[in-house]
Amino acid sequence: MGNDHSQLKGLEISRKAIQVTDYWSLYNGEIPTDSTVSSISIFQGETLVTGQFWTNQNPLERAIKNLKVYRHPNILKFIAAWNKGSLKMLATERCRPLATCLNIISDVQICLGLRNVLCALIFLMEQANVRHLSISISSIYVTEDGAWRLAGFEHLWTNGDFNLNLLEKSQPYRYPKAIDADELKNKGLGVEQFAFAVMCEEILHNKTDSNIPAVEDFKAYCATHLKHANVSMRPKLSAILLHPLFNHDFILIHSFLTELPLKSPQAKQEFFTGLADRLRLFDPETVAEQMGSLLLSRIVLLDTTAQLCVTPFILRPKTDDLSAALFAAKIFSTYIIPKIKQVFCVPDAQIRLTLLEYFPAYVDFFSKEDLKEHILPQLLLGIKDTNDVLVAKTLLCLADLVPVLGSAVVIGGNRSKIFADGRPQGVPDQTMPWSAVRSITPVIGSGEFLSGSPIPGGGDRATATENNVSFSSIVDSAGFNFMPERLSPEGEDIDHTNSDVELEVDEWSDWENDMNEHTVNHLINNDEHEIIAPMGNDNDPSTNSEIATVANDSVTIQSSVLRPDNEELEKIRRKVSTQDENIDNLDIKTQPFKKPLESSTAGDMDFFKDMEPVIQKANVLLIDTEKPTDNIPLISASKEITAKTKPATQELDSPKTMVDGSRFDVKVETLEASEDGWDNEESEW
């Protein structure tokens, strides 16, 4: 056989033995591969074994030889064998002795296990024409998925090698209770039926019909038929399969899935149509443990009827009591997810498309380590395929991985902040005026934004009605500015939290708000010292009353806009009647209207004049009913201009002047009133 150790490169064997017999010791082993780690079992035995029966051949070597020749789904799977010094090594699928776990196996598993062993014996005796002389509990092993496997092949002989001398010499090395006292007298006939009956009685000795249907009848069947004194009356092993114990509905479903490649297309269609309803009648954990691998096998996933009637209920976990899925979240995570992980490595387009179809339903059940090390590499491999449908579905599944692993893991870390939030900032939400600066980063899975900003055309109107808070009241109470803040510069990187590459962005000063604040402060300071009023005649009492009226109106306009306190308002009113200054001493300079650039200096130039809107109040017209022929002064100013008294020596027919300030224009001219008392609307200003 040679040294096959190279086939298991990187093999790691545990130090603690699981089973120790006269022939070998059983250990667990692991083989690292490119994408996963394979779990195996290692049988390690001495080359030389004492005993007359094993002088010509080592028992482990004989078992290796038979396992390599006879292959069956219910026979322990051979992987490799090699020599290591004086030791003989055998690697098989991961398994454990039945005797170590018999007490924790469910009743359904026992029925399935006995049937698996029976099918393996039928294959060996009726098809391979060999004899198995060591049928007992010690010859049965259980795999990781709970399936029973037949072993003990050191006592497997062909019909040509079998004889009474061999049968007699092997008796000391076989299980004593499984030996028929009359086997030599009967020339070795019915040895397997007798041993199988003994094994079933030992396994089912504490079981009743309440546990397993027809179990009591099967015990009687073993005692009367399989152990019949007349060897010719003992039934064939294939006839035992007709007993009701092995025809339970769960057993039939399991056997059909196992023998699925042998079934006709019509039988498959009928079977898969009602399979989901039949499985709901059994314990979900037992179904997942015993049939999980079969339900996710290649032949089931590729069947058209199964894709419609079975697969949706397997690959979707049960979310509530009304869900049609078969398995709850805990069972799904324990038994189904490991199978899906294995199937993901199958390079079949149809199988991969089926798994991708339901990927959003079970992606959250994978651990982050499995997603990163196993699922993500398979998805990245799928986007390189030439099948456009496969690539499209794979990209959708990659998007589902972003909330779990992060975009840096899924698409790489070489990213930068490209898109900025161009929405107005600083104005609070109607329902959350205290919210912080808004972000465009969504809460993954909820479909909402962190800022809680309202969506156009959406929102809960009932909630808004209950709050009953207007936007203006929120702004007044919170102290926010009426003018919205300047929009962020185009391309500005507002939030760096999700950016892998930090970009240096110049901070733009809020020049608009600074200018507004400077202008308001400047007007308040001017109002504390100076008030502009129309020029009139001190000797005319009506003119003085008109001046006072205009002054009071101006103060009212100013107070409504700037809202000074009571002390400042009283101070301004006293200055209206007492202060007497020349207009040349004011901060507001007058200049000829026709030559504004020649009289202004470089320091008085307002470079932002054309950029600011001039909001003017309605024109105020005062008419003296006693002197209709006199010229009537007309005042036009914005809400920032206030009236100030003028000395009596000033003449009303003064030349046309224009007052130029940083944010307003004032022009005063003498106009003739029309016959109806209104000025000419076509006059120039």
Secondary structure, 3 states (H helix, E strand, C coil): CCCCHHHHCCCEECCCCCEECCCCEEEEEEEECCCCEEEEEEEEEECCCCCHHHCCCCHHHHHHHHHHHCCCCCECCEEEEEEECCEEEEEEECEEEHHHCHHHCCHHHHHHHHHHHHHHHHHHHHHCCEEECCCCHHHEEEECCCCEEECCHHHEEECCCCCHHHHHHHHHHCCHHHCCCCCCCCCCCCHHHHHHHHHHHHHCCCCCCCCCCCHHHHHHHHHHHHCCCCHHHCCCHHHHCCCHHHCCHHHHHHHHHHCHHHCCHHHHHHHHHCHHHHHCCCCHHHHHHHHHHHHCCHHHHCCHHHHHHCHHHHHCCECCCCCCCCCEHHHHHHHHHHHHHHHCCCCCHHHHHHHHHCHHHHHHHCCHHHHHHHHHHHHHHHCCCCCHHHHHHHHHHHHHHHHHHCHHHHHCCCCCCCCCCCCCCCCCCCCCCCCCCCCCCEECCCCEECCCCCCCCCCCHHHHHHHCCCHHHHHHHHCCCCCCCCCCCCCCCCCCCCCCCCCCCCCCCCHHHHHHHHHHHHHHHHHHHCCCCCCCCCCCHHHHHHHHHHHHHHHHHHHHHHCCCHHHHHHHHHHHHHCCCCHHHCCCEEECCCCHHHHCCHHHCCCCHHHCCCCECCCEECCCCCCCCCCEEEECCECCCCCCCCCCCCCCCCCCEEEECCCCEEEECEECCCCCCCCCCCCCC
